[in-house]
Amino acid sequence: MMKIGSVTIDNHTVMAPLAGITNLPFRLLVKKSGCGLVCTEMISAHGLFYDSRKTFKMLESDPFEKPVSVQIFGSDPEIMAGAAVIAASCGADILDVNFGCSVRKILKTGSGSALMKNPGQASALLSAIRKAISIPLTIKIRSGWDASGNQAVEIAKIAESCGVDAIAVHPRTATQGFRGKADWSIIEAVKKEVNIPVIGNGDIENPEDALKMTAMTGCDGVMVGRAAIGKPWIFSRILSLSRGEVCEQEDFSLHFKAMIRYLDASVKYIGEVHACRMMRSRLGWFVKGLPCSSRFRESIKRIDTHDTALDIIYRYMESIGIDPEHFSQRGGE
Ligand SMILES: Cc1cc2nc3c(=O)[nH]c(=O)nc-3n(C[C@H](O)[C@H](O)[C@H](O)COP(=O)(O)O)c2cc1C
């Protein structure tokens, strides 16, 4: 179990916010795979504050995924506080602030990882949000702006003094983007300096890495991003390994269960037309490492209905020697 402010989370695993990926169907999938805490993609505080319908749709949630953390980005304290109130009133259990995005468009507005080099702004922003909402407040930071300095500890201490309840650390600098290796020693340094939970993130590629990160840094939780795309079962495997159990070999059925679940949830929550368009590339996530996967990737480009998608999946299963009968009920169970 992990506690973030007043919210108790079943276990110490967290799905990283991934823009364009961690929508509601994806969150339900990882939740079903054992993930303790899910987080929305980053949501524009400006969009919420000024009532953009498209932005509001990103707050949609489902009781099964609870507790859910809503991540917002922005730099204006008043707008961020207003957006936080809206997110809380729409059902967010935890409010997370993005201190990590390094996309130029976001940086230009002083948001995301630009906040790592502006402690004054960071403090003003977090104080304003803390005053405005009573749900737990968290931040997700990088190690700093560039290699000249490590601002993670400074920002973490400021955050704690502003009443932030937990900190996720992705230890790469903003200028580094996703290059190089995440420097886990920075997670350890933050953990030593604050008394609130620290969630480690960066380059967890398999369950063993999650255990290694916990042992090396003393972090309270582990956050997985890219490794969960197409392999959501990484969460249940981290939990098994943490309990001292041996992880069995991955079998093909895991891939298909996840794929069908994701397809069904996408159709349910975003509508058949839009979901099918997305599935034309996204179902490819789930077949990495499977035989004849390039043929499958080619065939999913034809998906135009829910039934065509299922048909293509079942045919592929048959072609690699799996009996689709086991999966004939939607949801793969
Ligand atoms: C496609 C993509 C989208 C991302 N979107 C967000 C986001 O919306 N908010 C955020 O804080 N971090 C975002 N990140 C960063 C991840 O949350 C995470 O910190 C990073 O991928 C490192 O973790 P990993 O090595 O487990 O993937 C994104 C990363 C990727 C690859």
The ligand as an SDF file (V2000), in Angstrom:
LIG
                    3D

 31 33  0  0  0  0  0  0  0  0999 V2000
    4.7540    9.6020  -25.5050 C   0  0  0  0  0  0  0  0  0  0  0  0
    5.0830   10.2020  -24.1740 C   0  0  0  0  0  0  0  0  0  0  0  0
    4.2040   11.1010  -23.5970 C   0  0  0  0  0  0  0  0  0  0  0  0
    4.4860   11.6460  -22.3420 C   0  0  0  0  0  0  0  0  0  0  0  0
    3.5780   12.5130  -21.7730 N   0  0  0  0  0  0  0  0  0  0  0  0
    3.7890   12.9710  -20.5190 C   0  0  0  0  0  0  0  0  0  0  0  0
    2.8010   13.7690  -19.8640 C   0  0  0  0  0  0  0  0  0  0  0  0
    1.7170   14.0460  -20.3930 O   0  0  0  0  0  0  0  0  0  0  0  0
    3.0940   14.2180  -18.6180 N   0  0  0  0  0  0  0  0  0  0  0  0
    4.2790   13.9050  -17.9840 C   0  0  0  0  0  0  0  0  0  0  0  0
    4.4920   14.3350  -16.8440 O   0  0  0  0  0  0  0  0  0  0  0  0
    5.2000   13.1420  -18.5710 N   0  0  0  0  0  0  0  0  0  0  0  0
    4.9780   12.6580  -19.8110 C   0  0  0  0  0  0  0  0  0  0  0  0
    5.8980   11.8320  -20.3950 N   0  0  0  0  0  0  0  0  0  0  0  0
    7.0660   11.3730  -19.5970 C   0  0  0  0  0  0  0  0  0  0  0  0
    6.7300   10.0470  -18.9000 C   0  0  0  0  0  0  0  0  0  0  0  0
    5.6800   10.2270  -17.9870 O   0  0  0  0  0  0  0  0  0  0  0  0
    7.9460    9.4710  -18.1700 C   0  0  0  0  0  0  0  0  0  0  0  0
    8.4050   10.4090  -17.2440 O   0  0  0  0  0  0  0  0  0  0  0  0
    9.0820    9.1100  -19.1200 C   0  0  0  0  0  0  0  0  0  0  0  0
    8.5940    8.4090  -20.2470 O   0  0  0  0  0  0  0  0  0  0  0  0
   10.1500    8.2560  -18.4050 C   0  0  0  0  0  0  0  0  0  0  0  0
    9.5950    7.0620  -17.9310 O   0  0  0  0  0  0  0  0  0  0  0  0
    9.7820    5.6470  -18.7100 P   0  0  0  0  0  0  0  0  0  0  0  0
   11.2530    5.4610  -18.9330 O   0  0  0  0  0  0  0  0  0  0  0  0
    9.1860    4.6290  -17.7850 O   0  0  0  0  0  0  0  0  0  0  0  0
    9.0510    5.7730  -20.0100 O   0  0  0  0  0  0  0  0  0  0  0  0
    5.6780   11.3120  -21.6570 C   0  0  0  0  0  0  0  0  0  0  0  0
    6.5620   10.4020  -22.2580 C   0  0  0  0  0  0  0  0  0  0  0  0
    6.2760    9.8430  -23.4920 C   0  0  0  0  0  0  0  0  0  0  0  0
    7.2280    8.8500  -24.0900 C   0  0  0  0  0  0  0  0  0  0  0  0
  1  2  1  0
  2  3  1  0
  2 30  2  0
  3  4  2  0
  4  5  1  0
  4 28  1  0
  5  6  2  0
  6  7  1  0
  6 13  1  0
  7  8  2  0
  7  9  1  0
  9 10  1  0
 10 11  2  0
 10 12  1  0
 12 13  2  0
 13 14  1  0
 14 15  1  0
 14 28  1  0
 15 16  1  0
 16 17  1  0
 16 18  1  0
 18 19  1  0
 18 20  1  0
 20 21  1  0
 20 22  1  0
 22 23  1  0
 23 24  1  0
 24 25  2  0
 24 26  1  0
 24 27  1  0
 28 29  2  0
 29 30  1  0
 30 31  1  0
M  END
$$$$
